């Protein structure tokens, strides 16, 4: 089969039937469109000289790891929930129409029982304070977080705008289900 060649005027110069040319061109256009999707930039403003630039484990990682700029102890306050807000030293400049989701790191969760308490934590476009991560320990013992530790991961997510309105009972959908019991209504 002859190679696909496009000249300067974007016309095919080899002899395929026009239907094959259109199909091949559409496939190429789809591939190019996916690879040329806009890359959005998350601006970072350094609030502390100790702030460590977020990193990704690989070029294909969906999230960026964020680092602690202070030592913290989870469990210092006692009680069943052992938590602490941990500073990162960064203020985020989130593009309009986006939010940041803060997620737990799987290694911390699996090996030490450390999680992000309000996971995923949401940081809105208009938030102007420091990125702080609320870490919690699900263990009964205290866990020390050290300055420079990777403590969470962040993802830039598009915001879907929606409105809220009150409706009447007559507007409620009729669903063939007995799932009205609240938490656990679909089973454990």
C-alpha positions as CSV (number, residue, x, y, z in Angstrom):
1,X,0.0,0.0,0.0
2,X,1.4,3.4,-0.9
3,X,2.3,5.7,2.0
4,X,0.0,8.6,2.9
5,X,1.6,11.8,1.7
6,X,0.1,15.3,2.1
7,X,1.5,18.2,0.1
8,X,1.6,21.9,1.0
9,X,-2.0,22.4,-0.1
10,X,-3.2,19.5,2.1
11,X,-4.2,17.4,-0.8
12,X,-3.3,13.7,-1.2
13,X,-0.8,13.0,-3.9
14,X,-1.0,9.2,-4.0
15,X,-3.7,7.2,-5.6
16,X,-6.2,6.1,-3.0
17,X,-10.0,6.2,-3.7
18,X,-11.5,9.4,-2.2
19,X,-13.4,7.4,0.4
20,X,-10.2,5.9,1.7
21,X,-8.5,9.3,1.7
22,X,-11.3,10.8,3.7
23,X,-11.2,8.0,6.3
24,X,-7.4,8.1,6.6
25,X,-7.5,11.9,6.9
26,X,-10.1,11.7,9.6
27,X,-8.0,9.2,11.6
28,X,-5.0,11.4,11.3
29,X,-7.0,14.5,12.2
30,X,-8.3,12.7,15.3
31,X,-4.9,11.6,16.4
32,X,-3.5,15.1,15.9
33,X,-6.4,16.7,17.8
34,X,-5.9,14.4,20.8
35,X,-2.2,15.1,20.9
36,X,-2.7,18.9,20.5
37,X,-5.2,19.2,23.3
38,X,-4.4,22.4,25.3
39,X,-2.1,21.9,28.3
40,X,-3.3,24.1,31.2
41,X,-0.8,25.7,33.6
42,X,-1.2,25.7,37.3
43,X,0.6,28.8,38.6
44,X,2.5,28.4,41.9
45,X,3.5,31.3,44.1
46,X,6.2,30.5,46.7
47,X,5.1,31.5,50.2
48,X,8.1,29.9,51.9
49,X,11.7,29.4,50.9
50,X,11.3,25.8,52.0
51,X,8.5,25.0,49.5
52,X,9.4,22.1,47.2
53,X,8.1,22.2,43.6
54,X,5.5,19.5,43.1
55,X,6.7,16.5,41.0
56,X,5.2,13.7,39.0
57,X,6.5,10.1,39.4
58,X,6.4,9.6,35.6
59,X,5.5,11.7,32.6
60,X,2.2,9.8,32.4
61,X,1.2,10.3,36.1
62,X,-2.2,11.9,36.4
63,X,-1.4,13.7,39.6
64,X,1.5,15.8,41.0
65,X,3.0,15.0,44.4
66,X,3.1,17.8,47.0
67,X,5.6,18.1,49.8
68,X,5.5,19.1,53.5
69,X,7.5,22.1,54.5
70,X,7.3,21.3,58.2
71,X,7.4,18.4,60.7
72,X,4.0,17.3,61.8
73,X,2.7,14.6,64.1
74,X,-0.6,12.9,63.4
75,X,-2.3,11.9,66.6
76,X,-1.0,14.7,68.7
77,X,-4.5,15.8,69.7
78,X,-5.6,12.3,70.7
79,X,-9.1,10.9,70.2
80,X,-10.3,8.5,67.6
81,X,-9.4,10.8,64.6
82,X,-5.7,11.7,64.6
83,X,-5.2,14.6,62.1
84,X,-3.1,17.6,61.4
85,X,-3.1,20.4,58.7
86,X,0.3,20.3,57.0
87,X,1.7,23.2,55.1
88,X,3.2,23.0,51.6
89,X,4.4,26.6,51.2
90,X,2.5,27.3,47.9
91,X,-0.3,29.5,46.9
92,X,-2.0,28.1,43.8
93,X,-3.1,30.2,40.8
94,X,-5.8,27.8,39.4
95,X,-7.0,28.6,35.8
96,X,-10.6,29.8,35.6
97,X,-13.1,27.0,35.0
98,X,-10.9,24.5,37.0
99,X,-10.4,23.2,40.5
100,X,-7.7,21.3,42.3
101,X,-8.5,17.9,43.8
102,X,-6.3,16.8,46.7
103,X,-5.9,13.0,47.0
104,X,-4.1,10.7,49.3
105,X,-0.9,9.0,48.2
106,X,-1.5,5.3,48.0
107,X,1.9,4.4,49.5
108,X,1.2,6.4,52.7
109,X,-2.3,4.9,52.9
110,X,-1.3,1.3,52.4
111,X,1.9,1.3,54.5
112,X,1.0,3.8,57.3
113,X,-2.7,4.3,57.2
114,X,-2.3,8.0,56.3
115,X,-5.0,9.6,54.2
116,X,-6.4,13.0,53.2
117,X,-9.3,13.4,55.6
118,X,-11.7,15.3,53.2
119,X,-10.5,13.3,50.1
120,X,-10.8,14.4,47.6
121,X,-10.2,17.9,49.0
122,X,-11.4,20.6,46.7
123,X,-9.6,23.9,46.1
124,X,-11.6,26.4,44.1
125,X,-10.3,28.8,41.4
126,X,-10.8,31.8,43.7
127,X,-9.1,30.4,46.8
128,X,-6.1,32.7,47.7
129,X,-4.5,31.0,50.7
130,X,-1.8,28.5,51.2
131,X,-2.3,24.9,50.0
132,X,-2.6,23.0,53.2
133,X,-3.2,19.3,53.4
134,X,-5.4,17.8,56.2
135,X,-3.7,14.5,56.8
136,X,-5.2,11.9,59.1
137,X,-4.0,8.6,60.6
138,X,-6.4,5.7,60.6
139,X,-4.0,3.9,63.1
140,X,-4.0,4.0,66.9
141,X,-0.4,5.1,67.0
142,X,1.2,8.4,66.2
143,X,2.8,9.0,62.9
144,X,5.5,11.6,62.2
145,X,5.5,13.5,58.9
146,X,8.9,15.0,58.2
147,X,9.8,18.2,56.3
148,X,10.3,17.2,52.7
149,X,8.0,14.2,52.7
150,X,5.6,13.7,49.9
151,X,2.2,14.0,51.6
152,X,-0.5,14.1,49.0
153,X,-1.2,14.4,45.3
154,X,-3.0,17.1,43.3
155,X,-5.0,16.9,40.1
156,X,-6.3,19.8,38.0
157,X,-10.0,19.1,37.1
158,X,-12.4,20.9,34.9
159,X,-15.5,22.4,36.8
160,X,-18.9,21.5,35.4
161,X,-21.2,24.5,36.0
162,X,-24.7,23.7,37.3
163,X,-27.6,25.4,39.0
164,X,-29.7,24.4,41.9
165,X,-33.4,24.9,42.2
166,X,-36.1,23.6,44.5
167,X,-38.7,21.3,42.9
168,X,-42.2,20.2,43.9
169,X,-43.0,16.6,44.9
170,X,-44.8,16.2,41.5
171,X,-41.4,16.8,39.8
172,X,-39.7,13.9,41.5
173,X,-38.9,11.0,39.2
174,X,-40.7,7.7,39.7
175,X,-37.9,5.1,40.2
176,X,-38.7,1.4,40.8
177,X,-36.4,1.1,43.9
178,X,-36.6,0.8,47.6
179,X,-33.4,2.7,48.2
180,X,-34.7,5.3,50.6
181,X,-32.8,4.1,53.7
182,X,-29.9,6.5,53.4
183,X,-26.3,5.3,54.1
184,X,-25.9,1.7,53.0
185,X,-29.2,1.6,51.1
186,X,-27.7,-0.5,48.4
187,X,-26.1,-2.9,50.8
188,X,-22.9,-3.2,52.7
